[in-house]
Amino acid sequence: MVIPDFSRLIKNKRESMNLTQEQLAKRLNEKESMIQSIEKGRMPSIAFAKKLEKNMDIVLVKEYKNSHAELKVESEAPTIGNMIQFKVRKKN
């Protein structure tokens, strides 16, 4: 997940490196319009954000943990897989 204030951070870092948007774009082998739009608030892709991180020595991507995805549901009700295994065992 890209941090909320990415556009400000990118612009401030670029300016502290004494680079124009055009110069940064050339360093990244990207279009200047891409840098302009990101500095105006357009969300970069994770891949592009990582490219900026590497080139500018900044942190833009934070790991996002979805607590719901980590929950494991334990159910006592049989699943389809359990029923298939039961029928296979019963036939043997």
N, C-alpha and C positions, 0 to 999 in steps of 0.2 A: 504494500500500500504506500503510495506517495504521500509524504507529509503535507499537511494543510497549507503551510506558507511557502511552498516550493518556489513560486514565481519571484517573491521578494528575495529569497535566499540566492537563487540563481543570478538575478540581476546584481545584487550587492557583491557577490563573489566575482562575477565577470568584471564589474567596475574596479574592484580591488586588485584584479589581475591586469588592469589597464588594457582591457580588450574591448573592441567594439563588437557589436552583434555580428557583423560581417566576419571579423577575425575569429570569433569563437566558432561560428558556423564552419569556416574553413578548417579549423583544428579538428572538428568533429566529422568533417566530410558530410555536412548537412546543408540545407538551404537556410539562408538568413531569415526567411519568412517563418521558418519553424522556430527559431530562437525568439523572434518577435512575438509570435503567438503564445509561446510558453511563458514569456515574461509578462504577457498581458493576462495570464491566468488559464490558458488552455492546458488541461491535464496531459502530461506526457505519458507515453506508454511506459511500462515497467522497464522494458529493454532500453528505451531512450534515456530514462532517468538514471539507469545504471551506467550508461555511457557517459552522461554528464558527471556522475559521481566520480568515476575513474579519472576523467580528464581534469576535473576542477577540484578534486580532493574535498568533496562535501558529502553529506549524508542526506539523501532524498527519499530513500525507500526504507520503511520500517516494516518489520514482520507483523502481520495481522493474525491474531489467533481468534478463531470463532469458537467460543465456549460451547456452543450447541453442537458443533461438529465433533467435539471430543467426548461428548456424552455417549455412553454405551447403554443401550436399552436391553435389560435382561427381562425376558418374558417367559412365563411358564407355559404359554400356549404353544402348541407344536407348529413348526414351520413346514412349508412344503417339502423342504429338504429332509426334515425329520420323518415325515410321512413316507417319502420315497424309500428312505433307509429302512423303515419299519416293514414296509411291504416286501422289500428285497430279502430281508432277514427271514420273514415269515414264509416265503416261498422256498427257501433253502432248508 
